[in-house]
Amino acid sequence: MSQTPVDTALAARTRRIAVSATAAMLHAAGQLRAEGRNLVDLGVGEPDFPTPEHIKQAAAAALAHNQTRYTDIAGLAALRQAVATAHARDYGSVYPPEQVLVTVGGKHGLFNATQVLVDHGDEVIVPAPYWVSFTEQIRYAGGTPVIVSTDESQGFTLTVGAIEKALTPRTKVILLNSPSNPSGAVFPPETFRALLDLCRHRGLWLLSDECYAQLSYDAPPYSVAGEPGADERVIISGSLSKTYAMTGWRIGYTLAPPAVHKAMNSLQSHTTSNTTTFAQYGAIAALTGTQQPVADMRTAYRGRREVIVAGLNAIPGVRCVRPAGAFYAYANVGHFLGGKGPKNTMEFSHRLLREAGVVSVPGEAFGTTEHVRFSYAASIPMIEEGLRRLRDFCAAIG
């Protein structure tokens, strides 16, 4: 597509990034809904559960008591303490509250970290499939994402050897996401330990996106931040969005070594300043109150996982490895691509939306060419209806 005079007048960094493919699919789905179409939404990446009541009550009480003024850029002291205490409780980490930065969602935390760690010419190791914003944030910072493939037959898990082969003198950061969006892969603790040692020896940073850390189904939740000495080389980006069904609240956090924390705090002072004040009070209640809603949601997702994976694998031509975490099934639909069928997964997802009314996200957005992401953050009846429509669609395109 040719550039217009307005395009060329924009800063070069804006031309290095593209709109999220997930956002594009949601926009297309929204247009069809506006036309009255009945859709099964297996594309959205957010819990279908309401925010737990005690969290909402805490935010409402904060509003009632006029807690609506600015806070410290890094967040309320009580919230930073709650983050540090909860992370130590759940994962054995040792970051003090002074090294906690409260952010406008987990994505904001990742953006802050990428901007202060990555300079022009730096390389960042990113396993594929990867979340759509990883590569775009790296490019925006002027860096180069170096993509390392994972093995679908092994549940999209990562090998340290593959990371080592990708290292160059320009490597600055290794970026990991476990449990993974979109694959649901969970990297074992021994992989994290080996990569932490590698970072120590090579002077690299390990940036760990823990958005789905509590949604691990076959092993206890884990964080590399709990390893001895991790606080020297590890930056954690966490989020309350998925764990507590608080996506619209926009509350995340980072845990980082002092110099990195200071730089991110400075950056945030010139962008968003503090996160919404009354939402921070809700976040305190989430982290310090009962964790039973988290356990209940995890149990529900585990059951839904079994339904969607079995259903996908029962469709001729579709195969799906069993995700170990998060709430996504990353199905291989390569059998249907090419020839008279869709030429790629982008076309597959758009046709599935238009012809069958099922929302999904194409694998091209995540760095693979044969997969489509289906979210099981939906009721079992909705999942079953989506599977029925997908089965009919696949039979029709053959």
ABEGO torsion letter per residue (X at the ends): XBBBAAAAABBAAAAABBBBAAAAAAAAAAAAAAAGBBBBBAABBBBABBBBAAAAAAAAAAAAAGBABBBBAAEBAAAAAAAAAAAAAAAGBABBAAABBBBBEAAAAAAAAAAAABBBGBBBBBBOBBBAAAAAAAAAAGBBBBBBBBBAAAGGBBBAAAAAAABBAABABBBBBOBBOAAGBBBBAAAAAAAAAAAAAAGBBBBBBAAAAABBAABBBBBAAABBGAAAABBBBBBAAAAAGAAAAGBBBBBBBAAAAAAAAAAAAABAEBBBAAAAAAAAAAAABBAAAAAAAAAAAAAAAAAAAAAAAABBGBBBBBBABEABBBBBAAAABEEABBABAAAAAAAAAAAAGBBBBBAAAAGBAABBBBBABBBAAAAAAAAAAAAAAAAAAX
